[in-house]
């Protein structure tokens, strides 16, 4: 490692233009990468017609992006050894931009799927390498500021993505959901080229364990596909999902065994002997579950059942992101002043759980204020959890171990998000169906309450009345599924408490 050069180039004070430029460059990379996970969601219906695809086929534009990220993210440490952090992040930004342009130029489903996969693969290292650069660039006593800045970038995508995607799609074209990366990427590339030193490249990099790579790609790839497609295919009622489940279990098991029994593993899973990293990675997985799970529930609730337009729904959801930014800024300052990370996380969990508990009173007639304020409280909690959790997770790792540890940490965040999306989608679907069956059983021509309800609604028994009843029943059944999903998120927040209590209180 070129450690002396690293220390000399990163010896600036926090307020120096040099360090500020590095922070802006890394933030731009992270925002660009995370934004592309969510910005395309609202554009999918518009993409179907242009790319001659149906609603199930077009979801591969999302699935392949996440699939590539999940496979490549754990390779971060190995790639840094071979190319160095500067070269890796520069090539990642350049490749991400090229793939963004080509995704916007796609005219068939095959093209968009291919370029989205390449975009995810080339962009997978942006967050962990950027994370490692900030950890190494800031002095230890100022690291809280660095992590708060980083967290604000990772929170921006899930919050701003649907809003920005809605405006771009409606006012310009779905293709601008990809073209918007160009100015951000060019700013990031220029600043990285000017200010990031060349370091991290090893004179004797580890040989590539190709067999380990095959097992990892099979295991994580099948797991991501299973989570992405499970709900729409009916989980265990689908032979394809069962095959994916078996492949995921076999691949991950063989990858773990291979990694623990070779001298130069593809991913150094032995780092998980560090209790702080292991528990921190589990905690960030639950954090990803809560964050992305919320981002699944709210757009469906607001647009499909409350009648909000995409832009309005995004604006109503945005205060949660503002709450997260405020609490992350506070978390950075508190950590710099010696605050106890464990107590900060517990306070964050309490706020997050409180905001989610308030969401359990949602119905189909509430005002926007009842969406905004629980969101703000939940956002304050998410911000207070993420930064101290990162600080505790990396407290006992050396600088040489940071890039690889960051790859594992971010893999768990991505997987947590995928698991959260899968679980929340399944809960809403299954519980809504169960509620439909339960409530629908009470609607029949022999019900004493039915004529009175129809009379009060100005309806008479007939085709129109049954259509109205069916729509009303579907809305209330879906609302039951949404409330059950919020209940699951509430207990997910509470589970973080158990992890925090087991972590070493050292930062």
Steps between C-alpha positions, in 0.01 A plus 500: 500500500618849422427618855749790531360661186149451630576673828677793334222567251227465764655712773280807431279667754130434470426847370760495222384523137686178424299289744178679410553413132558133590179499704296656216644254247423197714152632580428544128604137435283364779196710408528394136523132591225489763266724299493250212348237727177696546476766228397246234208358702244760396620487138432128450145539360630753244790271406268208419362652182833634373680170555214268393485325838224405741485594870679184615777519241585866565579427867821336374632854451499522881584138580815483287636825647466369856624156392826642364553719806453209738752283310772764453481688833682229704789511249590856600801404714646278228451767233666765718804274545538458125420851376514735799217714630562791263503291183205288610270788584597695185429203274178432692372854448597502131341159438188596693457811284543308174245240610260776610513655153455161333208417731333823395562411134350150531223406257430141608463301819822310428698824472368656822555178697859466373599862566330508839695188600825663388403822676447312826824302462713806426332713766506239777836619634405868519344490847751271680807667341357845565431394857858378542640823350307715748598280795868532406486868399352634822694491827347263754366781719311646201374172360148562626466790255621279216252225581214748541580640156515149357170403661327806361606387153371144545168630635451740211431231240201326660338833588570716194501220240122455462440877498770578246407199290136613493585852385752386236268233361195725484666819374777356279533123447586185693839513326592805709495279810834374362627817333475688832810307611718677243556838673535338845743240367713756316534710815597193701751376239671840470542547874616143554756538222635820656499420869501124572853360543601160366509252785375162614657302214698203628836401356397137542123479461323180592440255216140489383306203634290433192318203651405714797374766259280246320343382828450858619341610171264200502406540867453876519361526147234236564417655837449846348284361218296298747436807715417718200264256327363295790189704574379532140567129431332371815810388692492124566211447259747581219746233386736774380513661847565161662793443262637846581468429872695175468767667287530786749543266795749276320702789354527694826591190701772394257630858479530528878673163527736592217580841650585352839722223362724676246796721579393780265117518499308720261336677797673492836214360707746458786443870567166393642691369801496866597186517712446869434502457122274194515240658726527833318439326167195325646377834633544677166309213337204571727546871429481432125191288558326782690606772255414324174197331654356842579577613146294208368194561720455875475492550119247218459286630785508862386462451124280191473267551797519867602491628139819708515695575181861381489644848559260571788578163660869574474459841661300348788772236551790748473478626862613157618822558308533848646466352848774249416737771375445710813564207735806385303649848529429491873644149529828608340538793736404294805753230413772762459420624850535154651136391515432132570415331165297229670269749669462690173392182321251415774354851475478458123324165531250653742421783258481265201271261683283789623456641150411154369261437790317823414464365145292212638207744530496579127174468307356607166384845618802646683648838416853548358616622843454148639736372231755778547551509877539125564740505203705779654522313832597177322757689291658651813535147633653361181765773502594438861535126438710486183801721587576369851443145373764548231736653756467202735524245216839633381639595840733198526603461133838620375523738203623214281186302585260791442435454122418130535300557817311776320415258218350251747319780688342642183411154371293449815333838450404406143383153600305646791325731256422211263371283784293790630342567162421129455352456848296822491364423152401150611336621821294759316392246235425207730337698782287697254375174349424358844315819596305482173389146583406588858310821426358376171334210676266747672384655173214295355137556400382356832690745718266719706746791488548496122167662395548775760855569374384515138209730589729741687741498203215572256541163326268214413594134476633436154816503288605854597449432870714187490775687312504774763503243780786315333709816469431599860583152623828499303602833650429396859665161451811669359499737798511198733804371312671840523442521877638147546809603303552801730467262796783288361717812458429598860641170628794530260597823674472331837730217387784751454502549878617141555789547258610829656508355850746231381738743330816632662458861606819622334531763232 
